[in-house]
Amino acid sequence: MFQARIAQLGDFRKLIDIVKDMIPDANLEVSEAGICLMSTDPLNILQVTINLPAIFFEDYECHEAFKMNLSLPGLSQLLKLAESEDSLIFSSAPDLTVLNLCFQAHSRPKVCEFTLNLNANIMEDVDPPELPYQTTFYINAREFHGICGDLIHLSEFLIIDVNKARVKFSIKCSAAGGSISYKQRIGQNGTLIRTFRSCRTELNLAYLKKITKAHVLSKNTEIVIHPDEPVLLKYAFGDAEIKFYLAPGISDNE
């Protein structure tokens, strides 16, 4: 029914490791076009969508679309049994009770085969928000991760304020306050802003610190804002992408 091969599992293992603590269980929608992983965190604050098109895989075959639900921590533990350079072959059992994983070593004649038990219940799908977002900007992913890691020690929330000239990240709490600003600068490590109007939102730094771990997959973070709606943080890597929809927070300083 279904088989997919990843030439080197390194990036895929990083991907699963990033999201496993935020969304322990996830639906996988498998079709001829590729694999889409979707889930919402237990508090309904964060929604995650991962798109792995068929061209992401070295080989891909799916004759009939289907869904399955699996444990991401369980999958992560199995992926740690292989090396980053090893190839990985997924396949599903006809009864959709297990996911078969076959690791083929890159530098030696070693093959490991495991099965991951699938969850019996498929979660109800929650469609990602489709909104006429008014502000989009791109920032170096590693740098944004560093900002969130530094400021989380001072504040629970990060305020993002964007206009056509700059992006400002600020905090305000009982202990301290301040901001970090980036002017519009087009280039490999610059900040690119596309906005129809000035925009402001406030996000939970604990979630942002986890989300921005995706800097290991992508050079840039794309952040898309609509007032009072979930903020989209997008990371593209190769032909694949991961999208985080994070609900805005309300701090005591509002």
GIZI-V283055 format. One record per backbone hydrogen bond with DSSP energy under -0.5 kcal/mol. CO is the residue of the C=O (numbers start at 1). NH is the residue of the N-H. If there is no record, write none. Layout:
co: {CO/CO}
nh: {NH/NH}
This chain:
co: {1/1/2/3/4/5/5/5/6/9/10/11/12/13/14/15/16/19/19/24/24/26/27/27/28/28/29/30/31/33/34/35/36/37/38/39/41/45/46/47/48/49/50/50/51/51/52/53/53/54/59/61/66/68/69/70/70/71/72/73/74/75/76/78/79/83/84/86/87/88/88/89/90/91/93/97/98/98/99/100/101/102/103/103/104/108/110/112/114/115/116/119/125/129/131/134/134/135/136/137/138/139/140/141/142/143/144/145/146/147/148/150/151/151/156/156/158/158/159/159/160/161/162/165/166/167/168/168/169/170/171/176/178/180/182/187/190/191/191/192/194/199/201/202/203/204/205/206/207/208/210/211/212/213/214/214/219/220/221/221/222/223/224/225/225/226/231/231/232/232/233/234/235/237/240/241/242/243/244/244/245/245/246/251}
nh: {63/64/92/61/90/7/58/59/88/13/14/15/16/17/18/19/20/22/23/72/73/70/29/38/30/68/36/66/34/54/31/52/29/50/27/48/44/247/41/245/39/243/37/52/53/241/35/56/57/57/5/3/30/28/119/26/72/75/76/77/78/79/80/81/82/86/10/9/104/6/90/102/4/100/96/118/93/100/116/91/114/89/105/112/87/110/105/103/101/117/99/69/127/131/133/196/197/225/194/223/192/221/144/145/146/147/148/149/150/151/152/153/154/155/205/206/160/203/161/170/201/168/199/184/163/182/161/170/180/159/178/173/171/169/167/190/192/185/193/138/136/162/160/249/158/208/209/210/211/212/213/214/215/216/217/218/141/222/139/223/234/137/232/134/135/229/233/246/224/234/244/222/242/240/237/51/235/49/233/246/47/247/231/254}
